[in-house]
Amino acid sequence: MDKEGTSGLHGDEPVAVTDRAMPDVKELATIALQRTRMPMVVTDATKEDFPIVLANQAFLNLTRYGASEVLGRNCRFLQGAATSPAAIAEIRAGLQEEREINVELLNYRKDGSAFWNLLHISPIHDDDGRLVYHFASQIDRTDFRRIESLEASEHRLLLEVDHRANNVLALVDSIVRLTRSDDPALYAASVQRRIQALARAHGLLSQRGWHEIPLQETISSQIEPYGASRALLDGPDVMLAAHSVQPLALFIHELAVNAASHGSLSKETGQLQIKWQARPQNNGFILEWQETGGPPPPTPRRKGFGTLMTEATIRRQLQGSLHREWSDQGVRIVAEVPNVTVSR
Ligand SMILES: Cc1cc2nc3c(=O)[nH]c(=O)nc-3n(C[C@H](O)[C@H](O)[C@H](O)COP(=O)(O)O)c2cc1C
């Protein structure tokens, strides 16, 4: 028994020490405690509210308090406004049950700056089994957490880039596969035009940071090269979700190319009217494409790539419906596309 009434401490024996160092082991442990970069404190478990009785230099460095400002205080002075009450309750429960505690919680330095503290607390008993001290170490995890969250957002970004690249590659694949022409030069020109249509849609998306894009802009960017001046666009503000912009752009492109090669835009007097309206609950839109004043419709009507592509895009890719009819006036196409719009 010492003068405070505790018998010898029931401590851990050093696991790796030579006979040469054994006589110095206590002093060496004290030096190590002071020199280690691991912040550590010991609190008195026999006193009301567990005051700090020992704090090493690394603890003072971490918290930026002086020795006289920490000795005799309970460690809760490190807590503050954003410290999790659940983490504090976990410590309280662990102390009550006299078991080891491992918790990560937000603490504050003397200057008010916050740090993430990976706190480990373990009880120290005397030879009679009485709880006499607690030992604790504090690891500053702030940098680690910052890197972790940067890595997580980088990872999310990479997944997104991957996903977008896959979508566009699938579109390019269908263009290359489905474009038909016996003439290699014509084939190359059609593929190139379609890829350029995709590139224009990509340009819109990147200008707007891959957020929603107005339907009107998507349409006008595709009809621009094929006689936009003779087209009348009319419809409310409808915003497209980013994922639908490239397929829809390709759809409009096909209609525009058809109009320019066989339809109303192939004749000086021809007109094109594109109208749209939002579907109920802003769930997608209905688009009406009406050509007038063009040459008489071709007979028989063969399904070219344009038709295959527009059907594949609207029906299969966007789960919409597509209706096409010819009159002496020209072709009229109605596309109904759900699930592609977003509210502002
Ligand atoms: C040895 C020891 C070290 C502690 N170190 C910290 C610490 O670094 N940061 C902290 O927020 N709480 C620390 N605590 C916990 C608080 O001192 C206190 O026990 C906790 O806030 C729960 O009690 P309370 O609800 O009465 O505040 C430590 C406790 C002990 C016993």
The ligand as an SDF file (V2000), in Angstrom:
LIG
                    3D

 31 33  0  0  0  0  0  0  0  0999 V2000
   -8.6580    8.7180  -19.5150 C   0  0  0  0  0  0  0  0  0  0  0  0
   -9.7470    9.4760  -20.2430 C   0  0  0  0  0  0  0  0  0  0  0  0
   -9.4520   10.2050  -21.3580 C   0  0  0  0  0  0  0  0  0  0  0  0
  -10.4280   10.9000  -22.0480 C   0  0  0  0  0  0  0  0  0  0  0  0
  -10.1100   11.5900  -23.1630 N   0  0  0  0  0  0  0  0  0  0  0  0
  -11.0570   12.2830  -23.8190 C   0  0  0  0  0  0  0  0  0  0  0  0
  -10.7330   13.0260  -24.9790 C   0  0  0  0  0  0  0  0  0  0  0  0
   -9.6150   13.0630  -25.4350 O   0  0  0  0  0  0  0  0  0  0  0  0
  -11.7300   13.6820  -25.6130 N   0  0  0  0  0  0  0  0  0  0  0  0
  -13.0260   13.6470  -25.1680 C   0  0  0  0  0  0  0  0  0  0  0  0
  -13.8950   14.2460  -25.7910 O   0  0  0  0  0  0  0  0  0  0  0  0
  -13.3600   12.9480  -24.0750 N   0  0  0  0  0  0  0  0  0  0  0  0
  -12.4070   12.2850  -23.3870 C   0  0  0  0  0  0  0  0  0  0  0  0
  -12.7440   11.5590  -22.2570 N   0  0  0  0  0  0  0  0  0  0  0  0
  -14.1560   11.4480  -21.8620 C   0  0  0  0  0  0  0  0  0  0  0  0
  -14.6470   12.5400  -20.9310 C   0  0  0  0  0  0  0  0  0  0  0  0
  -13.7040   12.8200  -19.9450 O   0  0  0  0  0  0  0  0  0  0  0  0
  -15.9400   12.0790  -20.2590 C   0  0  0  0  0  0  0  0  0  0  0  0
  -15.7010   10.8750  -19.6060 O   0  0  0  0  0  0  0  0  0  0  0  0
  -17.0620   11.9100  -21.2420 C   0  0  0  0  0  0  0  0  0  0  0  0
  -17.4070   13.1920  -21.7160 O   0  0  0  0  0  0  0  0  0  0  0  0
  -18.3260   11.2320  -20.6790 C   0  0  0  0  0  0  0  0  0  0  0  0
  -18.6920   11.8000  -19.4820 O   0  0  0  0  0  0  0  0  0  0  0  0
  -19.7420   13.0050  -19.3080 P   0  0  0  0  0  0  0  0  0  0  0  0
  -21.0040   12.5850  -19.9740 O   0  0  0  0  0  0  0  0  0  0  0  0
  -19.8570   13.1780  -17.8300 O   0  0  0  0  0  0  0  0  0  0  0  0
  -19.1450   14.2000  -19.9600 O   0  0  0  0  0  0  0  0  0  0  0  0
  -11.7580   10.8500  -21.5590 C   0  0  0  0  0  0  0  0  0  0  0  0
  -12.0600   10.1310  -20.4130 C   0  0  0  0  0  0  0  0  0  0  0  0
  -11.0670    9.4410  -19.7610 C   0  0  0  0  0  0  0  0  0  0  0  0
  -11.3970    8.6540  -18.5230 C   0  0  0  0  0  0  0  0  0  0  0  0
  1  2  1  0
  2  3  1  0
  2 30  2  0
  3  4  2  0
  4  5  1  0
  4 28  1  0
  5  6  2  0
  6  7  1  0
  6 13  1  0
  7  8  2  0
  7  9  1  0
  9 10  1  0
 10 11  2  0
 10 12  1  0
 12 13  2  0
 13 14  1  0
 14 15  1  0
 14 28  1  0
 15 16  1  0
 16 17  1  0
 16 18  1  0
 18 19  1  0
 18 20  1  0
 20 21  1  0
 20 22  1  0
 22 23  1  0
 23 24  1  0
 24 25  2  0
 24 26  1  0
 24 27  1  0
 28 29  2  0
 29 30  1  0
 30 31  1  0
M  END
$$$$
